[in-house]
Structure formats: structure tokens, C-alpha cells
Amino acid sequence: MPFAAVFIVFFALYIVLRHQSKKLMLGYVVLFSLFFAYKANGVLMLLLPMTVLLSYFMTRKMKEEEGARRKAWMWATIAIDLLPLLYYKYTNFFIEILRDITSSNLSPLSIILPVGISFYTFQAISYTVDVYKRRFTLDVNLLEYSFYLTFFPLLIAGPITRAETLIPQIKHRYHISDKQVYTGLWLIMSGLVKKALIADYIAQYNNWIFDDPTAYSGFENLMGILGYTLQIYCDFSGYSDLSIGIASLLGIELKENFRFPYQSLNLQEFWRRWHISLSTWFRDYVYIPLGGNRKGTVRTYVNNFVTMLVAGLWHGASWMFVIWGALHGAGLVIHKYFKPHLERLPDSWYVRFFSWLLTFTYVAFAWTFFRSQDMHTAITIFHQVFSDFSFAYLKPFVETRLTWTIFVIAGFALHGVRQQHVDKLKGYYINSPWTLKLIMLFVVLQLVINYRLSDIQPFIYAQF
């Protein structure tokens, strides 16, 4: 693991510098973060320091103004932040739409999407808006802002972190406690199990299904849907654990990004548990500015639907992401409409079970559109499930793909664990002897090595 070796060297010098000078420590992390961005993006990493400088100085100018001029500077800063994202992510999408409308022979441009651009752009926008609304009032210098926007654990796929969470922690030299270090190690092991062990292993079979669903039975297609439903959770939740864990080793505490989302009993609860940093970002910077629930019932439904459409389009320039967003938007509207009636139902185990089953089925159904390369693929998968389904495939499937089956069952079974039990287990690990910690780390690394595929799967959310 090249990154692990580089990080160990980085971490050793970081420990020394943080005791010497805050400026040296912050500058060191910023330089390493820019190096990290260069390794991920090549020369396109220059977009990151450009965004830092433009966003920082334009926001400072905005702070000096009042009234209409202050608002104008806010919108100008947001526009400057968004321009690279719009160009690199959506230019070809708009060209394809224009080509279809005009029946012309316009060709897509050769554009490479910079890794992590969506995440640091959203962080820059949240900073500008929070300063404009005076929700964030701390005076921030350029070095501190550079740290905030370039912090390498957040660069690839977040979580999207607000200034109020990160910047106060770097204002002064801080003590890294043993609890933070061991919490970081715990999260790193959790992330490795989710991403490098479960998600990467089960991805191979899932890819076969979505690449050619007609080559497999309805039962096998259904397993592919369930497999991807688990894969995307383990992949992105695993990255979040790694990111938050590395930050914890550095003495930075970030907020959790996933909270057992597949335990949800409705879609509203699902979005309070899934990719929390993104869902709260869209709530605060899209849904509420649209009017939220303050302008009547119908407007609330429209705002919910539009917000989810934007969230879908944020994931990528594809109609399949828009459809996924529309499905979740429609689902949220339907839930809000029936919520007064649903609240009258008894809080019994069978009502809760049916609510969970309905929610999980709908989420998995929507993930099929999210993963499919086009509408034909999604429709074909559902056609296979409903037209060629038989439990006769169960026994040979398990015999042929025993490890895949065990990983999927174990992955979903973990969702039956309560948060308090996880916290208790983490507490046992933190307070355990260092020899036990070392053994656990060795076991996790050995499992990852044993089941590691030669074709390593990239982080799913890195493409967004």
C-alpha cells in the first residue's frame, strides 16, 4: 500500500512539527495535501489552489460589504467556485442534450473530471454562504483556509465538512489524545474491512450482472441488485471511515457520515443516515433557500423533489442519476403526504418490519438505476428478475459463490447491530492492551491481502 508507507513518513514529521509551530504544521499539511491532489489529478490539481485563492479573497471582500453589494459578492464567489465543476462535469452532458435537440453531429469533448472537485467545491460554497449569513464569524487567515479546503483525507470523496467543524480545531495547537489515536485506528480497520474486503470482493460479480444481465437468471440478477446495494454502502462508508480515522490520528475530529442507513423505516430517515454530510448540505444550501417547508404543502413537495433532482445530477452528468434523484424525490413526497396517516399505525414489530422492508426494497430498486449505464440495462435487469426467477438457482449459486454469499450476508447482518453496541465494542478496543490492538490490525490486513483482487476497484464516489 504505497499511501500507507508515505503516510507513515508524513505522520512522523507531523508529530514533530505540531509541537514546534502551528504555522509550520499547517503549512506542512497543506503542502502534503497539494502533493496528494497532484498524485490524484496531475496538473489538474492546480484547480484546487486556484479555488482556494479566489474563494478566500472574494469572501473576504464580501465581508467588507453590506446589503446588495454583499449579496452580489456572495453570488459572484459561488459562480467562480462552480465554473470549473460545471465545465469539467457537465459540458459533455449539455453537448449531448443539444445534439439530441438539434439532431446535429456535435461530438463530446475530451474532458477528464478532476478527482474530488465536487467535494471541495461544495466546501468552498458552504464557507462563503455561512460567512455571508454570519453563521460563521471567526476570522480566518489564508493558511487556515487553505488547510480547510485542501485537507487530504477529505479530498477524494469527503465527507463534506463545514468550516465551523474544522477551522476552530486548527486555530490553536492541540493535544492528540490516546483516545483519538485508537479511535482513528478503529475507524481505519473498519474502513478497510468495508472497502478493501467486502466492497471490492463482491464488486466483481455485481459488475458482471450490470454489464450483461441477459447472461444470468432472474435469481442471479436479484443477487446482483442486493450485492450492489451492499457494495455502494461498504465502498463509500468505508472511505468515510478511513477519512475520519486518518483525521482522528492527526487530532482532527470529523462528524460521522453514515449511521446504519439500511436500518431506516422510511426514506426521510434513510437520508438522515446516508451520506449525512451531503444530505445536510443539500438541506441547508438548496432545500431551505428554495423555501423548505415554509411556503405551503405543495411548495414543500416541489422543494423536496427539486432538491433530490439536483442531488441526483450532482452525482454525475447522466440521465440515470437524474432518474435516481427523481425516484428519491417522489418517494420523499409520497412519504410526507401519507405521514399523518402513518403516524396513526401501531408501533408494533410487524409494522416496523413492513416499513423497513418497503424502504429497503425501494432504496435497492433505486440503486439499480443509479448503477445501470442506461435505461435499457435497468429494465433488462428487472425483466430478468420477474420473468426468469426461480429458487432452484439458490443451491448452485451458493455452492459456486460461497465467499460472495458469506460476505453479503455478513455485510447486511452488521446492519442489525445497534449503534450503542458498536460504541461499546469500540470502547473495548480503545481500552484493550496494545498487543490485542496489534493482533487485530494484523488480522484485518491479512484478510485484505488474502481476498485482494488483482483488479482493485476504485472508490465509487471518487468519480462524483
C-alpha positions in Angstrom: 0.0 0.0 0.0 2.0 3.0 -1.3 -0.2 5.5 0.5 0.3 3.8 3.8 4.1 3.9 3.5 4.0 7.6 2.5 1.5 8.4 5.3 3.7 6.9 8.0 6.6 9.1 6.9 4.3 12.1 6.8 2.8 11.3 10.2 6.2 11.0 11.9 7.2 14.5 10.8 3.7 15.9 11.5 4.1 14.8 15.2 7.4 16.7 15.4 6.1 19.9 13.7 2.9 20.2 15.7 5.0 20.6 18.8 7.2 23.3 17.2 4.9 25.7 15.4 1.2 25.9 14.4 2.1 27.7 11.1 4.7 25.1 10.2 2.3 22.3 11.0 -0.5 23.8 8.9 1.8 24.6 6.0 3.2 21.1 6.1 -0.2 19.6 5.9 -1.3 21.9 3.1 1.8 21.1 1.0 1.2 17.3 1.6 -2.4 17.8 0.6 -1.4 19.5 -2.6 1.0 16.7 -3.3 -1.8 14.2 -2.7 -4.0 16.2 -5.1 -1.3 16.1 -7.7 -0.9 12.4 -7.5 -4.7 12.0 -7.9 -5.1 14.6 -10.7 -1.8 15.6 -12.2 -1.7 19.2 -13.5 -5.5 19.5 -12.9 -4.6 19.8 -9.2 -3.9 23.5 -10.0 -7.7 24.0 -9.9 -7.6 23.4 -6.2 -5.1 26.2 -5.2 -6.9 28.5 -7.7 -10.2 27.8 -6.0 -8.6 28.4 -2.6 -7.2 31.8 -3.6 -10.2 33.1 -5.5 -12.8 31.9 -2.9 -10.8 33.2 0.1 -10.1 36.7 -1.2 -13.6 37.1 -2.8 -15.2 36.1 0.5 -13.0 38.5 2.4 -14.1 41.2 0.1 -17.8 40.2 0.6 -17.3 40.5 4.4 -16.4 44.2 4.0 -19.7 44.9 2.2 -23.3 45.2 3.3 -26.7 44.9 1.7 -27.0 44.3 -2.1 -23.2 44.6 -2.6 -22.6 41.9 0.0 -25.1 39.6 -1.7 -23.6 40.3 -5.2 -20.2 39.3 -3.9 -21.6 36.1 -2.5 -23.2 35.1 -5.8 -20.1 36.1 -7.7 -17.9 33.9 -5.4 -20.3 31.0 -5.7 -20.3 31.4 -9.5 -16.5 31.4 -9.6 -16.4 28.3 -7.4 -18.9 26.5 -9.6 -17.5 27.3 -13.0 -14.7 24.5 -13.0 -17.2 22.0 -11.7 -19.8 22.9 -14.3 -17.2 22.7 -17.1 -15.5 19.5 -16.2 -18.5 17.6 -15.1 -21.4 18.8 -17.2 -20.1 20.2 -20.5 -20.4 16.9 -22.4 -23.8 16.3 -20.8 -25.1 19.6 -22.2 -23.5 18.9 -25.6 -25.3 15.5 -25.8 -28.6 17.2 -24.9 -28.0 20.0 -27.5 -27.1 17.3 -30.1 -30.3 15.4 -29.5 -32.5 18.5 -29.6 -30.9 19.9 -32.8 -30.2 16.5 -34.4 -26.6 17.7 -35.1 -23.3 15.8 -35.2 -21.8 17.6 -32.2 -19.1 15.5 -30.6 -18.2 15.2 -26.9 -15.0 17.0 -25.8 -12.1 15.1 -24.3 -12.5 16.2 -20.7 -11.2 14.4 -17.6 -13.1 15.0 -14.4 -10.7 16.1 -11.6 -11.0 13.7 -8.6 -12.7 15.3 -5.6 -13.8 18.5 -7.4 -17.4 18.2 -6.3 -16.4 17.9 -2.6 -14.0 20.8 -2.3 -16.3 23.0 -4.4 -19.2 22.3 -2.0 -17.0 23.1 1.0 -16.0 26.4 -0.6 -19.6 27.3 -1.3 -20.7 26.4 2.3 -17.9 28.6 3.7 -19.0 31.6 1.6 -22.7 31.2 2.4 -22.1 30.7 6.1 -19.9 33.8 6.2 -22.5 35.8 4.2 -25.2 34.8 6.6 -22.9 35.4 9.6 -23.3 31.8 10.8 -19.5 31.5 10.8 -17.8 34.6 12.2 -14.3 33.5 13.0 -11.5 35.5 11.4 -9.7 33.0 9.1 -6.3 33.6 7.5 -5.2 32.3 4.2 -3.2 29.4 5.6 -6.1 28.2 7.8 -8.5 28.4 4.8 -6.0 26.5 2.6 -5.9 23.8 5.3 -9.7 23.7 5.4 -10.2 23.4 1.6 -7.2 21.1 0.8 -7.2 18.7 3.9 -6.2 15.5 2.1 -8.4 13.0 4.0 -11.4 14.9 2.6 -10.2 15.5 -1.0 -11.3 12.3 -2.8 -14.8 11.8 -1.5 -15.4 13.9 1.5 -17.2 13.9 3.9 -18.1 17.5 3.1 -17.0 19.3 6.2 -18.3 22.7 7.3 -15.9 25.5 8.4 -17.5 25.5 11.8 -16.4 21.9 12.3 -12.8 22.0 11.1 -11.4 25.6 11.4 -11.9 26.1 15.2 -9.9 22.9 15.7 -6.8 24.3 13.9 -6.9 27.8 15.4 -4.7 26.7 18.2 -2.1 23.9 18.8 -4.0 21.0 20.2 -3.2 17.8 22.1 -3.7 14.4 20.3 -5.1 12.1 22.9 -4.6 8.3 23.0 -8.4 8.0 22.5 -8.2 9.9 19.3 -5.3 7.8 18.0 -7.1 4.5 18.9 -10.4 5.8 17.5 -8.6 6.6 14.3 -7.1 3.1 14.1 -10.5 1.5 14.8 -12.1 3.5 12.0 -9.3 2.7 9.6 -9.7 -1.0 10.3 -13.5 -0.6 9.9 -12.9 1.2 6.6 -10.5 -1.5 5.3 -13.0 -4.3 6.1 -15.8 -2.4 4.4 -14.0 -1.2 1.3 -11.0 -3.4 0.6 -12.5 -6.7 1.9 -16.3 -6.6 1.3 -17.0 -4.0 -1.3 -14.0 -4.8 -3.6 -14.7 -8.6 -3.4 -18.4 -8.5 -4.2 -18.0 -5.8 -6.9 -16.6 -8.3 -9.4 -19.9 -10.4 -9.5 -22.0 -7.2 -9.4 -20.2 -5.8 -12.4 -20.9 -9.0 -14.4 -24.6 -8.6 -13.8 -24.8 -4.9 -14.7 -22.6 -5.4 -17.7 -24.7 -8.2 -19.2 -27.9 -9.0 -17.3 -29.3 -11.3 -20.1 -26.5 -13.7 -19.5 -27.8 -14.5 -16.0 -31.0 -15.8 -14.5 -33.6 -13.7 -12.6 -32.3 -15.0 -9.3 -28.7 -14.1 -10.2 -29.8 -10.6 -11.3 -31.6 -10.2 -8.0 -28.4 -11.1 -6.2 -26.6 -8.5 -8.3 -29.1 -5.8 -7.1 -28.6 -6.9 -3.5 -24.9 -7.1 -4.0 -24.6 -3.6 -5.4 -26.9 -2.2 -2.6 -24.3 -3.5 -0.1 -21.3 -2.6 -2.3 -22.1 1.1 -2.6 -22.7 1.3 1.2 -19.5 -0.5 2.1 -17.5 1.4 -0.5 -18.5 4.9 0.5 -19.0 4.2 4.2 -15.6 2.5 4.2 -14.0 5.6 2.6 -15.7 7.8 5.1 -14.3 5.7 8.0 -10.8 5.8 6.5 -11.1 9.6 6.0 -12.4 10.3 9.5 -10.0 7.8 11.0 -6.9 9.4 9.4 -8.1 12.8 10.5 -8.5 11.5 14.1 -4.9 10.3 14.0 -4.0 13.9 13.2 -6.1 15.2 16.1 -9.0 16.4 13.9 -12.5 15.2 14.9 -14.9 15.0 11.9 -18.6 14.2 12.1 -19.9 10.7 11.2 -21.1 10.3 7.7 -23.2 7.1 7.9 -25.4 5.8 10.6 -26.6 2.3 9.6 -28.8 3.7 6.7 -30.3 0.3 5.8 -32.0 0.2 9.3 -34.3 3.0 8.1 -38.0 2.6 8.4 -38.7 5.4 5.7 -36.9 7.4 3.1 -36.7 10.5 5.3 -34.9 8.5 7.9 -32.7 7.0 5.2 -31.5 10.4 4.2 -30.7 11.3 7.8 -28.5 8.2 8.0 -27.0 8.0 4.4 -24.1 10.3 3.4 -25.1 12.7 6.2 -22.7 15.5 5.1 -24.1 15.6 1.6 -27.8 15.3 2.6 -27.4 18.1 5.2 -25.6 20.2 2.7 -28.5 19.9 0.2 -30.9 20.6 3.0 -29.1 23.8 4.1 -28.0 25.2 0.8 -30.7 24.0 -1.6 -33.9 22.9 0.1 -34.1 25.7 2.7 -33.2 28.5 0.3 -35.9 27.2 -2.1 -38.3 27.8 0.8 -38.1 24.5 2.6 -41.5 23.8 4.3 -42.3 27.4 5.0 -44.4 28.2 1.9 -47.2 25.7 2.0 -47.7 22.0 1.4 -47.5 21.9 -2.4 -44.3 24.1 -2.4 -42.8 21.8 0.2 -43.3 18.8 -2.1 -41.9 20.7 -5.0 -38.8 21.8 -3.0 -38.2 18.2 -1.9 -38.5 16.9 -5.4 -36.3 19.6 -6.9 -33.6 19.1 -4.2 -33.4 15.4 -4.9 -33.2 16.1 -8.7 -30.2 18.4 -8.0 -28.7 15.7 -5.7 -29.0 13.1 -8.4 -27.4 15.4 -11.0 -24.6 16.2 -8.6 -23.6 12.5 -8.7 -22.9 12.7 -12.4 -23.9 14.0 -15.8 -26.2 11.2 -16.7 -30.0 10.8 -17.0 -29.7 7.7 -14.9 -28.6 9.8 -11.9 -31.4 12.2 -12.6 -33.9 9.3 -12.6 -32.4 8.1 -9.3 -32.8 11.5 -7.8 -36.4 11.7 -9.1 -37.2 8.3 -7.6 -36.0 9.5 -4.2 -37.7 12.9 -4.6 -41.0 11.2 -5.4 -40.6 8.7 -2.6 -40.0 11.6 -0.1 -43.0 13.4 -1.3 -45.2 10.3 -1.0 -43.9 9.7 2.5 -44.6 13.3 3.5 -48.1 13.1 2.1 -49.0 9.9 4.0 -47.1 10.7 7.1 -50.1 11.9 9.2 -51.8 8.6 8.4 -48.7 6.5 9.0 -48.2 8.0 12.5 -51.5 6.5 13.5 -50.3 3.0 12.9 -49.4 0.9 16.0 -45.7 0.8 16.8 -45.6 -3.0 16.6 -42.8 -5.2 15.4 -44.8 -6.2 12.2 -45.5 -2.6 11.3 -41.8 -1.7 11.8 -40.7 -4.8 9.8 -43.0 -4.0 6.9 -41.9 -0.3 7.0 -38.2 -1.5 6.9 -38.8 -4.0 4.1 -40.7 -1.4 2.0 -38.0 1.2 2.5 -35.1 -1.2 1.8 -36.8 -2.6 -1.3 -37.4 0.9 -2.7 -33.8 2.0 -2.0 -32.4 -1.1 -3.7 -34.8 -0.6 -6.6 -33.5 3.0 -7.0 -29.8 1.9 -6.7 -30.4 -0.3 -9.8 -31.0 2.9 -11.9 -28.0 4.6 -10.2 -25.6 1.7 -11.2 -27.0 0.9 -14.7 -25.3 2.5 -17.6 -28.6 3.2 -19.3 -32.3 2.7 -19.0 -32.2 -0.4 -21.2 -29.9 -2.1 -18.7 -32.1 -1.3 -15.7 -35.2 -2.5 -17.5 -33.5 -5.7 -18.6 -32.4 -6.5 -15.1 -35.9 -6.1 -13.7 -37.3 -8.1 -16.7 -34.9 -10.9 -15.8 -35.9 -10.9 -12.2 -39.6 -11.0 -12.8 -39.6 -13.3 -15.9 -36.9 -15.8 -15.0 -36.8 -16.1 -11.3 -36.6 -19.5 -9.5 -35.3 -20.6 -6.1 -33.8 -23.6 -7.9 -30.8 -21.4 -8.6 -30.2 -20.8 -4.9 -28.2 -24.0 -4.1 -25.9 -24.0 -7.1 -25.4 -20.2 -6.6 -24.3 -20.6 -3.0 -22.1 -23.5 -3.9 -20.4 -21.6 -6.7 -20.1 -18.3 -5.0 -19.8 -19.2 -1.3 -17.4 -16.5 -0.3 -19.5 -13.8 -2.1 -22.6 -15.1 -0.3 -20.9 -15.1 3.1 -19.7 -11.5 2.6 -23.1 -10.3 1.5 -24.9 -12.0 4.4 -22.3 -10.7 6.9 -22.5 -7.2 5.4 -26.2 -7.0 5.8 -26.2 -8.7 9.2 -24.0 -5.9 10.5 -26.9 -3.6 9.9 -28.8 -5.5 12.6 -26.3 -4.2 15.1 -27.4 -1.2 17.3 -25.2 1.9 17.5 -24.8 1.5 21.3 -23.3 -2.0 20.7 -20.8 -0.6 18.2 -19.9 2.2 20.6 -19.4 -0.4 23.3 -17.2 -2.6 21.1 -15.1 0.4 20.1 -14.7 1.3 23.8 -13.4 -2.2 24.5 -10.9 -1.8 21.6 -9.7 1.6 22.8 -9.1 0.2 26.4 -7.6 -3.1 25.2 -3.9 -3.9 25.6 -1.7 -2.7 22.7 -0.8 -6.3 21.9 -4.5 -7.0 21.1 -4.7 -3.9 19.0 -1.7 -5.0 17.0 -3.2 -8.5 16.5 -6.5 -7.1 15.3 -4.7 -4.8 12.8 -2.6 -7.7 11.6 -5.8 -9.9 11.1 -7.5 -7.2 9.2 -4.5 -6.6 6.9 -4.1 -10.3 6.3 -7.8 -10.7 5.4 -7.5 -7.8 2.9 -4.3 -9.3 1.4 -5.9 -12.8 1.1 -9.0 -11.6 -0.6 -7.5 -8.7 -2.6 -8.2 -8.8 -6.3 -5.6 -8.0 -8.9 -8.2 -5.6 -10.4 -8.5 -3.2 -7.5 -11.9 -1.3 -7.5 -11.6 2.5 -7.3 -13.7 4.3 -4.8 -17.2 4.7 -6.3 -17.7 8.2 -5.0 -14.3 9.4 -6.3 -16.0 9.8 -9.7 -18.5 12.2 -8.4 
